[in-house]
């Protein structure tokens, strides 16, 4: 048995042959790079998403405003923000998509992740990545050519520091012969999902992570990616993806492509999600940035009409 099946966040979101839905912060639509981030409204919507049986809420790690990129996510540091959201929710999984491991010291990431996981009651799903904005690497004095090695190092350091007491670690950024990292996760591990390829082979990702997060792709291409992913592991490891959704009032509105997603009616969205499920997608994180309707209406409609087809996994679902 995979011990992460006992992890509250992982088991709420992931199960073989099932698909669940999550939401990206900020829970709003906005033009330009910077959202409004009315915190009272964000917390109210986060709680409502939990009540409506969304499986997870995700934050992004965007260290700097890059004028050429056009989006800073939820603005706040992901660890601080996750702590804030954890204090206002009870059961919904809390995810990162994704922490930039090349720009952060692996022991700091390990401690922050273990802290959020422990304080939230084992609800953290740790999505990780190498980073893709050229301005970030010089700002943090990181050689982008070292991304592949730094990423591998970080995952190894985190897993070892969670699992062992007083681990001995010798790596490019860590020379640890004494001392220990606290707190330890309750399961001595936290689910780590790699985003994109992060400069790695699919085989390496399958062998060294607990799952794979990817971007929206043509269904045929996504099916091929998933088939390749599954071929490298003999145990279930989940595949998730993001999806920008501009939900229309007309429930039968045919999908119109937008950036990494669709302007679409709920019935067509359900059909599309069913096809993703058939191809092996286990979780879809919905981003509402480009929505044209009030976000409260959209979350309510998604929760009442779409989520029941793909609900968060309860103990009943987990044992079926």
Secondary structure, 3 states (H helix, E strand, C coil): CCHHHHCHHHHHHCCCCCCEEEEECCCCCCCCCCCCCCHHHHHHHHHHHHHCCCCEEEECCCCCCCCCCCCCCCCCCHHHHHHHHHHHCCCCEEEEEEEECCCCCHHHHHHHHHHHHHHHCCCEEEEEECCCCHHHHHHCCCCHHHHHHHHHHHHHHHHHHHHCCCCCEECCCCEECCCCCCCCCCCCCCCEEEECCCCCCHHHHHHHCCEEEECCCCHHHHHHHHHHHHHCCCCCCEEEEEEEEEECCCCCCCCEEECCEEEECHHHHHHHHHHHHHHCCCEEEEECCCCCCCHHHHHHHHHHHHHHHCCCCCHHHHHC
